[in-house]
Amino acid sequence: MTPSADDVRHELARLLGSAVFANAGRMSRFLKFIVERTLAGEGERLKEYVIGVEVFDRDTNYDPRVDAIVRVEASRLRAKLAEYYAGEGRGDAVVLSLPKGGYVPVIKLERRPTAGTDGVAALEPSERLAESAMAAPTVSPPARLRHWLLGAALAGAATLAVAAWAPWMAPAPVDEFGVDPLRVAVLPFTPYPDDAGTEAEAVAMRLTDGVTAELVRDGRFAVVASSAARRVQTSSSRLRDVAAELDADVLVEARVTTEGERVRVEARAANGTREQKFWVDRFAADRADSDALEREIAAALAAALSAVKVGTD
């Protein structure tokens, strides 16, 4: 049985209002876009280019082969949906999912528990397994291991998307198993030349520190200290030299524009050794939401970094 459009929109509202999707503005917009287009019978139009332009504000020169924003965000969205239906949405009648390799959501009406002969609800097999897992005694893993487990789940999905267009990348390292973590340096964000000034520079510096701190909290990367990153002269230096000086695998840069109370950021990450960019993205928010903007930038960057390791061969 296929859910009605009203049922699907009700489920979409539940998802977007859940704790899992809190502070996930772009991902919420992504999910709403693909669901509404599917309900309108336009699923065949859900191509990477269309999503990049209409959801992630790319211009008409957007090239999905170079800019992996849609593939990275799709991997994050799949992980978010799985997290929601494993917890808060476990009893929902309508289930939304996004299969790998496409952007058309699958919408299903789940058969909910029915009463058994003993008067107790008879659980679906998957629910019985989940219930058994919840009831079994567990040992809480260390915080760093929990971070790795989440990162590994994201990396598995995102690596497939990245490998096709960046063959010099490999799965992200895992320090719990004796491999050095990816070393990341967040270089000072800078205002565009026509926006330079004390106020714009202050906004850029705050964003630099905030994104750096969020990456440190993530726990999966070795993040170069902000003080060290600020001392490096980047304007006339090659990326390779900057990376060598900071002993960093990845260099993160960004340009900041302020338009009244609106802040726009164009961020990018590059392989320091090869001097090749592998991630670019744009963000925007009101100044009052600068904390959320820092988290959004760091989350998108972490998702890209968790999927790859920059090689040196």
Summary of the structure (lengths in Angstrom):
residues: 313
radius of gyration: 21.4
end to end distance: 52.9
largest distance: 76.9
contacts: 938
relative contact order: 0.12
helix: 48%
strand: 18%
